[in-house]
Amino acid sequence: MLLRSYPLTTMPAALFFLMLLGALCSHGQTMSREERHRLRNQVVEMFDHAYQNYMDHAYPADELMPLTCRGRVRGLEPSRGDIDDALGKFSLTLIDTLDTLVLLNKTTEFEAAVRRVLSDVRLDNDIVVSVFETNIRVLGGLLGGHSMALMLKEGGQHMQWYQDELLHMAKDLGIRLLPAFNTSSGLPYPRVNLKFGVRGPETRTGTETDTCTACAGTIILEFAALSRFTGDPVFEAHARRALDFLWEKRQRNSNLVGTTINIHSGEWVRRDSGVGAGIDSYYEYLLKAYILLGDDLFLQRFNIHYASIMKYISQPPLLLDVHIHKPLLPARTWMDSLLAFFPGLQVLKGDIRPAIETHEMLYQVTKKHNFLPEAFTTDFRVHWAQHPLRPEFAESTYFLYKATGDPYYLEAGRTILDNLNRFARVPCGFAAMKDVRTGSHEDRMDSFFLAEMFKYLFLLFADAEDLPFDVEDYVFTTEAHLLPLSLSTAPHSSAIPSNRTSEEELDDSNFDWTCPNTRLLFPDPAFPRNLREPIRSAVDKSCPRPAPYREPGMGRPPLRAQDFMANNPEHLELLRRMGVSLIHLKDGRVQLVQHATQAVSAVAAEDGVRFMQEMMELSSQQQKEQLPPRAIQIVSHPFFGRVVLTAGPAQFGTDLSKSSIGARGFVTVAEPYSGCTEITNAEYVQGHIALLQRGQCMFAEKARHIQKAGAIGGIVIDDNEGSSSDTAPLFQMAGDGRNTDDITLPLLFLFHKEGNILLEALKEYREVEVLLSDKARDRGVDAQEAEEDCITEATTPTSFEPVGQSQMSMVELDELAPEEVTPSQEEVSPVDEDTSPAEEVRSPEEEASPTEADVEQPKEEERDSEKREEPGGDTDSSSQSVDELLADWREDLEAFQQMEKDEL
């Protein structure tokens, strides 16, 4: 969103103007005009590919399923849980795309699309939808389309027949959403029935007690615009009341808000606070409500929140969740991809430096994994591997380019384009990534991909003369819908309440009125590049070497990381003296947290820093021993490579990452299924890939038996019913303690759900051919084969070293040697409330594939001895079809569903 015209009645003229118009001169190699135009045209071609496939294969369904080339109709496809609450049988993708068509100069298509919406779309369906998603996607889409229609009509060439029909539909929808606000607090119920409103269990609404902060706090732009377009103040009044209640319920000491709140009592249900899923657009809408409406109360609240975010959550370049009542205590050590919008918001705020730093971290993670994983750890490794083609990183890239003029961000945009075409493009559109590590796809193309991604990418590469209107006259909603800034002067009722509770809250010292001039902020054109370099090093390089040997305080010798044992009282005392505390986590890992201020002396504090650096280096070395996930791709009819299963590797046998062709063959079930004795059906196993069940003997023993029978590969299927790569860390099969050089075939591991897909396919089609490889292949992009392996292991960040007495560092380790690292029964608090966290580094063990020596089952260090279940004649007792299993497999883990509900 660029701002040039804004409500001068209440907004100071200097705000945003200097920041955005004082653009930096070029800091790197300038991209030629011809190259920018080529990329601009490529964006348009990609949009056409996605939009036309939706219209050809999915419309009037809500969304396109790009792998199966059909529409996703709620009730006809297997339920995906809360994700499906965005679907209301109202041609979601078409409505969400209306203003994108205009921005990309597709005026004829826009006019046709508007006529389709008016003739085909019904808003009175008996269906329960998400209030939040329906507001930002459908109501926002209708209002954005109305704004574009008015602009075109005023131009005198197009839409001359238009008589506010989209606005009438928007008001109808707004009225249908209003019953959700009928609560004592004013916070809306998370769901509403479009036909019956909120009437209780019979309408499947009104029984919820909780909603996310973003769900209740991301209403004001659309509802205020609807009020000012129509002259009916009821919508804006309800949105303001919800925002007022959230503001009143903020934690008064930290000035932060939690993630989930009880809509009746106002109690915080989840008290973790960040800028990602569940909260993100609440902060965004406070600032943008000020921009759109000119009410300085919104700016005041935003700045109070922002100061707390920068004090507690921001640890440049990281943004880590904290507890609202103990904001110095980290709530988690991973980040979700929705926070990628925040650098763009910081640009609008005028805080460019942390925006550059966080964006660079996100860019490096993107280059490492091709896309931003849905969640990633503080050492930049995959936590949740999905990527549903989210646009937030492209959004921040656009804003940073407009604020700095640095061509570096054009190159970042080029990277986004290239990765979408290489890895996500399929014949019927663009498919979400099921796993960024293996390149597997999900049959999903969300409407926000068309609504947001192509807007920001087009604006990034386009010249002013390429645009049909001046985007600086509009504000972008969180769904990138365009609302005119002229609404600030539109008639609206003065009766709308404003919850100004104290004179202190209106003190001008509480918030800023102007933003810095970027020319003064960065007098050296190379300064942004200097900010980026250390962050790039943090992602790409290993930890620094340990500092020279130093004696800690009180004359004691320093403790070296390689000697540390968690059950040694003397070691724990040495840690205490160095300001290092220890926490035993529930999953068996040990977390070390260092506070320089808690050390007994400055020398001891330095030794604590050195100890943490050594421990990080040990973690990095452990990480290098881990193997990335592998892929099992079903290539026979009727799958033809569309189904890719994430598989765990073995620490022995063929290294698929060094094979250009992988191992391809038909699968057969070995007898005995356990593979723990000599194979009795060797004539069928010979030349095939053998299916085995986990249990009763060691993995290496299974591999030797099928290799002796003539198999060309093996797949071990977990016998733990319900296990899935969605919900469990990737499994890595260890050897048997002996030399395994005699094993020359590849062996991969599948969890129960993924294994069932393969077994059901074999039962239904009898002949099933698979490809075992390091990543999905034959995706129709020849260049993919030539690219280096995208599944690279991140190294531990090193640029966030403790500096000074006020900083903290953290390391988490897996307890792979129980005799040396024994969890304590007593938990030690890692954080002093007077200390601000500044460094957090996770062990690579958490997301890396666990070996059989996982500490929670130490006996499995040498044996895989789970109870097996003989398959008999059939390989699985389930009567589900392959399609049903695939649908079940695609259901996300519970926490991931929570993020989807919060607009993840």
C-alpha positions, -999 to 999 in steps of 0.1 A, spaced: 0 0 0 14 33 -10 1 64 5 0 98 -11 -36 109 -6 -49 106 30 -74 123 53 -56 155 62 -84 164 86 -69 142 113 -38 127 98 -7 148 100 6 156 65 41 144 73 30 109 82 42 82 57 50 109 31 87 113 38 92 76 44 78 64 11 87 93 -11 122 96 3 132 64 -14 168 52 -13 190 53 -43 201 20 -59 221 -2 -36 230 -30 -60 230 -39 -96 200 -23 -112 176 -45 -130 170 -33 -165 136 -20 -176 133 -47 -202 139 -74 -175 113 -59 -152 88 -58 -180 96 -94 -188 89 -104 -152 58 -82 -151 44 -101 -182 53 -134 -166 32 -125 -136 3 -118 -159 8 -151 -177 9 -170 -144 -23 -153 -133 -40 -162 -165 -29 -198 -160 -44 -199 -125 -76 -179 -132 -85 -196 -165 -81 -230 -150 -104 -220 -121 -130 -207 -146 -127 -238 -169 -125 -266 -143 -139 -253 -110 -164 -224 -114 -189 -220 -98 -173 -240 -70 -155 -220 -43 -119 -232 -51 -100 -251 -77 -84 -285 -70 -55 -282 -94 -42 -318 -92 -76 -334 -101 -87 -305 -123 -121 -300 -106 -138 -276 -82 -139 -280 -45 -175 -280 -34 -181 -282 3 -200 -313 13 -190 -332 -19 -153 -334 -10 -139 -350 22 -140 -325 51 -107 -308 59 -120 -294 92 -119 -257 100 -101 -249 67 -134 -256 49 -152 -228 69 -139 -204 43 -161 -221 17 -197 -210 15 -209 -221 -20 -206 -185 -31 -179 -188 -59 -152 -177 -34 -123 -175 -58 -142 -154 -84 -152 -128 -58 -118 -128 -42 -102 -121 -76 -124 -92 -89 -101 -63 -81 -70 -83 -92 -85 -84 -127 -87 -46 -128 -52 -41 -114 -38 -64 -141 -56 -44 -168 -81 -71 -175 -111 -48 -177 -131 -70 -201 -127 -100 -179 -136 -79 -148 -169 -68 -164 -177 -104 -173 -168 -116 -138 -190 -90 -122 -220 -101 -144 -213 -137 -134 -213 -128 -97 -245 -109 -100 -263 -136 -119 -249 -168 -103 -238 -161 -67 -262 -167 -38 -255 -155 -3 -285 -172 15 -271 -207 15 -278 -229 45 -242 -233 54 -219 -224 83 -190 -202 74 -161 -185 92 -170 -149 101 -134 -139 97 -127 -156 63 -161 -145 49 -154 -109 59 -119 -106 45 -124 -127 14 -161 -122 3 -172 -90 18 -137 -75 11 -139 -89 -24 -173 -74 -31 -162 -40 -17 -130 -41 -37 -149 -50 -68 -174 -22 -61 -145 3 -57 -130 -8 -90 -164 -6 -108 -169 30 -96 -134 39 -107 -139 24 -142 -174 39 -145 -160 74 -137 -135 68 -165 -164 68 -189 -154 38 -209 -164 7 -189 -190 -4 -165 -215 23 -176 -243 0 -167 -232 -5 -131 -257 6 -105 -240 -4 -72 -251 -40 -75 -219 -53 -58 -224 -29 -30 -260 -42 -25 -246 -77 -23 -220 -66 2 -247 -50 24 -268 -82 22 -237 -102 33 -229 -77 60 -264 -81 74 -260 -119 74 -228 -116 94 -242 -92 120 -259 -119 142 -224 -132 150 -218 -100 170 -248 -106 193 -226 -113 224 -222 -96 257 -187 -86 248 -193 -75 213 -167 -100 200 -182 -120 172 -189 -157 173 -163 -174 150 -190 -189 128 -224 -180 114 -250 -197 93 -256 -176 62 -293 -184 61 -302 -187 98 -276 -167 116 -267 -178 151 -295 -198 166 -277 -226 185 -269 -262 179 -297 -267 153 -278 -243 130 -244 -255 142 -236 -221 155 -237 -202 188 -220 -230 208 -185 -217 205 -168 -199 234 -135 -189 220 -122 -170 190 -88 -158 179 -77 -122 184 -72 -117 147 -107 -132 140 -124 -106 162 -100 -78 154 -99 -80 116 -133 -66 108 -130 -28 110 -118 -20 74 -145 -40 56 -173 -30 80 -163 6 82 -161 8 44 -195 -8 41 -209 17 65 -194 46 47 -204 34 12 -240 28 23 -244 54 50 -255 28 75 -234 31 107 -243 -2 122 -215 -22 107 -187 2 117 -202 4 152 -200 -33 157 -164 -35 144 -153 -7 167 -170 -23 197 -150 -55 191 -118 -36 188 -125 -16 219 -131 -48 239 -98 -63 227 -80 -32 237 -96 -32 272 -85 -69 276 -49 -63 267 -24 -73 294 -18 -39 310 18 -45 321 31 -58 288 5 -42 265 3 -74 246 -28 -95 236 -31 -133 237 -39 -155 207 -73 -169 217 -100 -152 239 -133 -162 254 -160 -142 236 -182 -141 267 -159 -135 296 -130 -119 279 -106 -143 296 -75 -152 275 -76 -188 266 -42 -189 249 -18 -164 265 10 -167 240 15 -135 220 33 -129 187 28 -113 153 19 -145 134 -11 -168 133 -40 -158 155 -30 -122 161 -13 -109 129 -40 -89 112 -53 -74 145 -22 -52 146 -24 -46 108 -59 -33 110 -52 -9 139 -27 9 117 -47 6 85 -79 18 102 -61 50 111 -49 53 75 -84 47 60 -106 64 86 -83 91 100 -91 83 137 -60 89 157 -72 66 184 -63 36 162 -28 50 157 -23 55 194 -33 19 202 -11 6 174 19 24 186 15 12 222 12 -23 210 41 -18 186 64 -6 213 57 -38 233 63 -60 202 97 -44 196 105 -47 233 95 -83 239 87 -102 207 112 -87 182 147 -103 185 160 -92 151 158 -109 127 135 -132 147 100 -126 159 93 -151 188 61 -156 207 61 -147 244 37 -151 273 16 -119 278 20 -120 316 57 -129 315 68 -113 283 104 -121 290 96 -158 288 95 -172 253 64 -192 245 79 -213 217 110 -216 197 96 -217 162 79 -192 139 50 -195 116 49 -182 80 21 -157 86 45 -134 104 61 -127 70 36 -98 66 52 -79 95 81 -63 76 56 -48 53 37 -34 82 69 -20 97 75 -2 64 41 15 68 51 23 104 84 38 92 106 13 111 127 2 81 158 -13 98 141 -43 116 119 -47 84 150 -52 64 165 -77 89 134 -98 93 127 -99 56 163 -110 49 159 -139 74 127 -149 56 143 -146 22 172 -169 33 147 -195 46 128 -192 13 160 -198 -7 169 -228 15 135 -245 12 121 -229 -20 91 -217 0 85 -206 35 74 -236 55 42 -231 75 65 -231 105 102 -231 109 126 -232 139 149 -205 151 177 -223 134 157 -221 102 147 -257 98 113 -270 89 89 -274 117 57 -278 97 65 -286 61 33 -274 43 32 -243 21 -3 -233 7 12 -206 -16 9 -179 9 15 -143 -3 28 -126 29 65 -127 19 57 -113 -15 37 -85 2 66 -75 24 90 -77 -6 68 -52 -25 66 -27 4 103 -28 10 111 -22 -26 87 8 -27 103 22 5 139 17 -4 141 14 -42 167 -13 -37 168 -37 -67 177 -64 -43 140 -68 -37 133 -72 -74 156 -102 -73 137 -115 -43 105 -112 -64 122 -131 -92 130 -159 -68 93 -161 -58 82 -163 -95 108 -189 -104 99 -212 -74 62 -210 -82 68 -220 -118 93 -247 -110 77 -264 -80 41 -254 -77 29 -251 -113 8 -280 -126 -13 -283 -158 -45 -271 -141 -31 -242 -121 -8 -240 -91 -8 -266 -63 0 -260 -27 31 -278 -13 24 -307 10 60 -309 20 86 -283 10 114 -308 17 102 -334 -9 83 -312 -33 50 -332 -28 18 -314 -37 -16 -309 -21 -47 -307 -43 -54 -272 -32 -53 -237 -46 -67 -212 -21 -85 -181 -33 -60 -158 -16 -34 -169 -41 -52 -151 -69 -64 -123 -46 -30 -113 -32 0 -130 -47 -4 -117 -82 -13 -82 -70 19 -77 -51 41 -93 -77 26 -73 -105 30 -41 -85 66 -50 -77 77 -52 -114 52 -27 -130 58 9 -138 34 36 -128 21 38 -164 13 1 -164 -14 6 -137 -49 16 -145 -52 37 -114 -31 52 -87 -27 26 -60 -16 53 -36 -52 64 -34 -62 31 -18 -54 10 12 -49 -28 10 -69 -49 33 -53 -81 48 -67 -99 17 -52 -72 -5 -86 -58 -15 -85 -22 -25 -105 4 -4 -104 41 -14 -89 65 11 -116 89 1 -138 70 25 -123 90 54 -144 119 43 -175 99 35 -206 105 56 -208 85 87 -227 87 120 -212 107 148 -230 84 171 -204 57 166 -190 52 200 -153 58 207 -139 41 237 -115 67 250 -112 57 286 -86 81 299 -68 113 292 -36 95 297 -43 73 267 -45 104 245 -11 117 256 8 126 225 39 111 240 24 77 237 27 76 200 46 89 170 32 114 145 59 113 119 80 87 101 117 90 94 131 102 60 148 71 46 175 93 31 185 105 65 180 70 81 203 54 56 228 80 44 250 52 30 233 35 0 250 3 10 236 3 45 207 -20 39 231 -45 23 252 -43 54 222 -52 75 215 -82 54 249 -98 53 251 -110 89 216 -125 86 226 -144 54 256 -157 73 234 -169 101 214 -191 78 242 -202 55 273 -207 77 282 -227 107 289 -214 142 321 -196 150 350 -214 167 350 -213 205 366 -183 222 400 -188 237 402 -206 270 393 -184 300 390 -190 337 355 -184 350 348 -165 382 361 -176 416 390 -194 401 371 -225 389 381 -240 356 355 -234 328 332 -262 317 336 -274 281 305 -283 262 318 -317 252 322 -326 289 288 -314 301 265 -339 319 232 -328 330 231 -351 360 264 -339 374 258 -315 403 292 -298 399 285 -291 362 251 -276 371 268 -254 397 293 -242 371 264 -235 347 247 -214 374 279 -194 380 281 -187 343 245 -175 342 233 -206 324 201 -223 335 187 -256 323 152 -269 315 142 -305 308 115 -304 280 87 -329 278 100 -344 246 133 -354 262 155 -325 251 175 -303 274 171 -265 269 200 -242 280 193 -205 286 221 -180 293 217 -147 310 248 -126 313 233 -106 341 230 -137 363 266 -147 361 288 -142 392 313 -120 373 319 -105 339 346 -132 333 321 -159 342 296 -143 318 321 -145 290 327 -181 297 290 -187 296 289 -171 262 317 -194 251 300 -225 265 268 -216 246 288 -212 214 305 -245 219 271 -262 226 257 -246 194 287 -260 174 281 -294 189 244 -291 178 255 -281 143 278 -311 141 250 -334 152 227 -319 126 252 -327 98 248 -364 107 211 -362 100 196 -371 67 169 -352 49 135 -368 41 130 -389 10 101 -392 -14 81 -422 -26 63 -413 -57 35 -435 -71 41 -433 -109 18 -460 -123 -18 -456 -134 -39 -438 -123 -16 -417 -101 11 -408 -127 34 -392 -102 8 -370 -86 9 -388 -52 42 -382 -34 46 -398 1 71 -383 26 95 -410 37 122 -414 63 157 -424 52 180 -451 65 215 -445 77 227 -474 55 222 -487 20 219 -467 -12 221 -429 -7 193 -417 -29 206 -381 -27 236 -393 -48 214 -411 -74 202 -392 -104 175 -418 -112 165 -432 -78 151 -467 -76 120 -475 -97 100 -507 -96 68 -524 -88 60 -531 -51 51 -564 -35 45 -575 1 73 -596 15 65 -629 33 70 -629 62 57 -593 64 81 -585 92 111 -594 70 129 -608 101 136 -643 87 144 -656 52 119 -644 26 96 -672 15 82 -655 -16 115 -646 -31 103 -654 -66 79 -624 -63 102 -602 -44 131 -605 -69 133 -574 -91 107 -556 -70 105 -532 -41 95 -551 -10 70 -539 15 78 -547 51 62 -541 85 81 -524 113 89 -546 143 105 -578 157 140 -572 144 164 -545 133 160 -525 101 194 -537 88 183 -573 92 151 -567 72 172 -550 45 196 -580 43 168 -605 40 150 -587 11 184 -580 -6 192 -617 -5 158 -624 -21 167 -601 -50 147 -570 -41 158 -537 -56 146 -517 -27 125 -518 5 98 -498 22 92 -503 59 56 -494 70 50 -484 106 26 -507 125 16 -479 150 -19 -472 137 -27 -436 130 9 -424 128 16 -399 101 43 -376 89 19 -348 96 20 -354 133 53 -370 140 89 -360 134 104 -377 104 117 -412 112 153 -421 104 163 -458 105 195 -466 123 219 -494 117 225 -524 139 258 -513 154 277 -535 129 292 -526 95 264 -521 71 284 -517 39 270 -550 27 236 -534 23 234 -519 -11 197 -514 -18 177 -483 -7 154 -487 23 128 -461 32 103 -457 61 66 -447 59 43 -439 87 10 -458 90 -12 -433 71 11 -430 42 18 -467 42 -19 -474 40 -22 -453 9 4 -475 -8 -12 -508 5 -47 -497 -6 -34 -488 -40 -18 -522 -43 -50 -539 -32 -71 -520 -57 -48 -520 -87 -26 -550 -81 4 -536 -100 17 -504 -84 50 -488 -96 68 -464 -73 99 -443 -75 122 -440 -45 142 -408 -47 155 -379 -27 126 -356 -39 97 -357 -63 106 -360 -100 90 -358 -134 70 -327 -126 72 -314 -161 99 -289 -153 132 -300 -169 152 -274 -150 143 -291 -118 167 -320 -124 195 -296 -128 189 -277 -96 208 -285 -65 190 -304 -38 166 -280 -21 164 -301 10 196 -287 26 202 -288 63 203 -255 80 232 -246 101 230 -231 135 229 -193 134 259 -175 147 253 -138 142 231 -134 173 259 -137 198 252 -124 233 265 -88 236 265 -70 268 249 -79 301 213 -77 291 211 -104 266 202 -141 267 211 -171 247 194 -204 245 203 -239 232 182 -270 230 197 -305 229 184 -340 223 194 -363 251 209 -389 228 231 -403 255 209 -409 285 238 -420 307 253 -386 303 222 -364 300 195 -374 324 163 -353 327 158 -338 362 126 -341 380 126 -304 389 122 -278 362 145 -248 363 132 -215 351 152 -204 321 144 -167 321 148 -139 346 120 -114 343 144 -85 341 163 -100 312 152 -96 276 158 -126 253 182 -117 225 194 -150 212 177 -183 208 191 -213 190 175 -247 187 191 -280 183 187 -294 149 174 -326 165 139 -314 170 128 -314 134 155 -335 120 146 -372 115 149 -390 147 169 -422 148 159 -454 165 180 -441 194 153 -416 204 157 -411 242 120 -417 249 125 -453 239 162 -460 247 159 -497 240 153 -490 204 188 -478 200 197 -512 188 164 -530 181 131 -522 164 111 -545 185 75 -533 183 47 -559 181 39 -567 146 6 -577 130 6 -602 102 -13 -590 72 -25 -624 61 -39 -623 26 -47 -586 27 -21 -560 35 -46 -539 55 -80 -545 70 -93 -511 61 -121 -510 36 -115 -473 27 -109 -465 -9 -77 -449 -21 -94 -416 -25 -107 -417 10 -73 -425 23 -57 -397 3 -83 -373 17 -76 -385 52 -39 -383 47 -43 -346 37 -60 -337 70 -36 -315 89 -24 -319 124 -45 -303 151 -22 -274 157 -19 -268 120 -57 -267 118 -57 -241 145 -34 -220 125 -56 -224 94 -86 -213 114 -67 -182 124 -61 -176 86 -31 -198 82 
